[in-house]
């Protein structure tokens, strides 16, 4: 939901964070994305053993967004569809930077 709505949001956002997700409607993102968030910073993280949202879906979403020119901070972790302490620490550092 973060990527689907955030990239299309009309008002400027500080950044978008996606954990273990993917880019819905990837084929229409280029045409539907908001000019205000055309260069919004992205934090994307994914578990390499995720059985819910498969790791290749996360990688494909990252690659599609990179092809559109988004600045992506990508992290992957050896875990299933969950969170880990390192992921939270990485997200915290990113939040502190983009919200500074």
N, C-alpha and C positions, 0 to 999 in steps of 0.2 A: 504494500500500500504506500509506503514511503516514496518509492521511486515513481510509481504511477501518478500519485497526486502531487508530490513535491516538484517534479520536473515540469508539471503543467500549471502550477500555482502562479497567479498573476502578480503577486507581490514578492519582492526580493526576500529570500531566506538566507540565513547565515550558513547553512549547510544541511546535508541530508545524511542520515546514518541508517544503514541497512544491515541487519544481522541475519545470516542464514536465509537470505531471500533471493529473489530473482526479479527481472524487469518484465512486468506484465505489458502486453500490447507493444512489445519491442518494435514491431514493424511500423507502427504509427508514431513512435516517440519523436522522431526528427520533425515531422510535420506539425505535431501537436504541442511540442514543448514551448514553454513560456520564454519570451525574450528576457524577462527579468531574471530568470534562473538559468540562462544559457551557459553560465560558467560557475554555477554553484559548486562548492567543494563537496565531495562525496567520500564517506567512510563506508567501505563494504568489507564484511567479514563473513567467513564461511568455514564450516567444519568439513574436513576432507572425507569424513565417514558418515555424512548426513544421509539417512534413509528417507527423510521427509521431503526435503528440497535437495535433490541430488547435487553434489559438488559441481558436475559439469554445467548445470543450469546457472549456478552462481558465476562460474568462469565465463560462460557465454554472455551473461548480462554485463559483467565487467568489461568484456571486450567490445560489446556493442556500444556501451557508453563511452569508452575510450575512443572508439572510432568517430563518435560525435563531438569529441574534443573536451570532454569533462575531465577535470583533475580528480583522480581517484586515488585514495589511500586504501590499498587492498591488503587484507590480512587473512591468512588461513591457519587453521588449528587442527591438530589430530584429535578430533572429537566428533560425536554424532550431532544431531539437531538439539543443541543445548548451548550454554554459555560456560566459559571458563574464566578463571581469575585473570589470565593474561589478556583475554579479549576485553574485559572490563577496564583493565589498566590502559590498554591501547586506545580504547574509545574515550576514556577520560582525558588522556593526553591530547587527542584530536579535538575534543570539545573545548578544552581550555585554550587551544590555539585558535580555533575558528570563532569562538565567542569573546576573545580578548578585545 
